[in-house]
Amino acid sequence: MVIDLQFRSGLCFSEVNRMKSLLFSTGVFSRSEIDVVEELALEHINKGIASGYHFITCQTPTQLCGFSCFGPDACSNGSWHLYWLAVDRNVQHEGIAGSLLQAVKKEILPCGGRSLYAETSSKVSYAPARSFYEKSGFGSEALLKDFYDVGDDKVIYSLRL
């Protein structure tokens, strides 16, 4: 188990490249997906929560272990999206993803959050993400066939808070 974990809300500019490296190291995300994380992170750094994107990082004194990006749905009352939840490949299966999810819920609940939605791919490489959501209490709400590409469906999950 990784010791001395620190969870922190928000981001600073120096963390953006570390986040991109973390995503690249997993071997799961495409370059365009990693570029989206950079775009959301910079939007958050420039505008804060007015951007609609919230970040929580999980770090040791020397390493970024994981992060989450989430935000409210602008057209709903109490629905939030979990845009990203990623953990460094070297420390996966040590409870960090679950701890990040708990930290996300802790921030959402006081804001009137009542539901959290997550989307992921149906590709085999995303099976660990789907398993994590299901073990964490998310229910599968929809499957959008061939959404990302032919044979790559979008799976939408929800969690009542």
C-alpha positions, 0 to 999 in steps of 0.5 A: 500500500502506498503510504503518505497519500495527500488529496488536494482539490484544484490544480497548479500548472506544474501538474498538467504534464504530470497528469498527461504522463500518468495517462500515457503510462497506463497504455489505455488512453489515446493521444486525443484523449490525453489532449482533452485532459490538458484542455480541461486542466488548463481551463480549470487553472485559468477560470477555477470552478467557474470553468465547470471542472473540478480536480482532485489530485492524489500524491505522495511527496514525490509522485502524482498517483492519480487524479479525478476531474468532475463537474456539475451538469449545467442543465440539471439540478444535482447531476454531476459528471465524473469526466476522468478518474485515473491512477498511475499504472505502478500504484493501481490496485492499492485503493487509490481510485476508490479513495479518489471517488470518495473525495469526489463524493465528499465535494459534490454532496455539499453542493447538492449533488444527488447523482454522479454519471460516468462514461467509458468505452466498451473496448477490452482495454477499458474493462478495468474501468467498467469493473471499478464502476460496477464494484463502486456501486454505479449501475449501467444506464445505457449502451450507445452502440458504435459511439466512439468507433465501429465496435466501440460502444459508450457505456454510461453509468450512474451512481445515486449519492 
